[in-house]
Amino acid sequence: MVLKMIAVKGCPHCEEARKFMQDEKIEFQEIDFDSPEGKAYVNENKLEGGPVIINECNEGHVGFDKEEIKRLAESCKKA
């Protein structure tokens, strides 16, 4: 399971999420908030702030929450 993290440059919560996923060995792809892909997802889903964490089932969460990141990493495996 690979998560996507849409991260804002200089965002402390994005840095916390990045470090947490690295420490927990959760595979993720980081997408810049200002990139075309980042902007498209954020605008389409009317989101603000970061990090935005998304799993392969397109379930997402805004903000840094360890339990929510773990849940997103595991939820599609069961489907």
C-alpha positions in Angstrom: 0.0 0.0 0.0 1.4 3.3 -1.0 0.0 6.5 0.5 0.2 9.9 -1.2 1.0 12.9 0.9 0.3 16.3 -0.5 2.7 18.6 1.4 3.0 22.3 1.8 6.6 23.7 1.8 7.6 24.8 5.3 4.6 23.1 7.0 5.6 21.6 10.4 2.7 19.1 10.3 3.8 17.9 6.9 7.3 17.4 8.3 5.8 15.5 11.3 3.8 13.3 8.9 6.8 12.6 6.7 9.0 11.6 9.7 6.2 9.4 11.2 5.7 7.5 7.9 9.4 7.1 7.4 9.8 5.8 11.1 6.9 3.5 10.7 8.1 2.3 7.3 4.9 3.3 5.6 5.5 3.7 1.9 4.4 7.0 0.5 4.8 9.3 -2.4 5.2 13.0 -1.6 3.4 15.5 -3.9 4.1 19.2 -3.7 0.9 21.2 -2.7 1.8 23.7 -5.5 2.3 21.1 -8.2 -0.4 20.5 -10.9 -1.3 17.2 -9.3 -1.4 18.6 -5.8 -3.5 21.7 -6.9 -5.9 19.5 -8.8 -6.6 17.2 -5.9 -6.9 20.0 -3.3 -9.2 22.1 -5.6 -11.3 19.2 -6.6 -11.9 18.2 -3.0 -12.1 21.7 -1.7 -9.3 21.2 0.9 -7.1 23.6 2.7 -3.8 23.1 4.5 -1.7 20.1 4.8 -0.7 17.5 4.9 -3.3 15.7 2.8 -2.9 12.0 3.1 -4.6 9.7 0.6 -4.7 6.0 0.2 -5.2 3.9 -3.0 -8.9 3.7 -2.3 -9.0 7.5 -2.5 -9.8 7.9 1.2 -8.1 10.9 2.6 -7.4 12.9 5.7 -6.2 16.5 6.2 -3.7 17.1 9.0 -1.2 15.0 11.0 -2.9 12.2 13.0 -0.8 9.1 13.6 -3.8 6.7 14.0 -5.5 8.1 10.9 -2.3 7.6 8.8 -2.1 4.0 10.1 -5.8 3.4 9.3 -5.4 4.8 5.8 -2.3 2.6 5.2 -4.2 -0.5 6.3 -7.8 0.1 5.0 -7.4 -0.8 1.4 -5.5 -4.0 2.2 -8.7 -5.5 3.6 -10.8 -4.7 0.6 
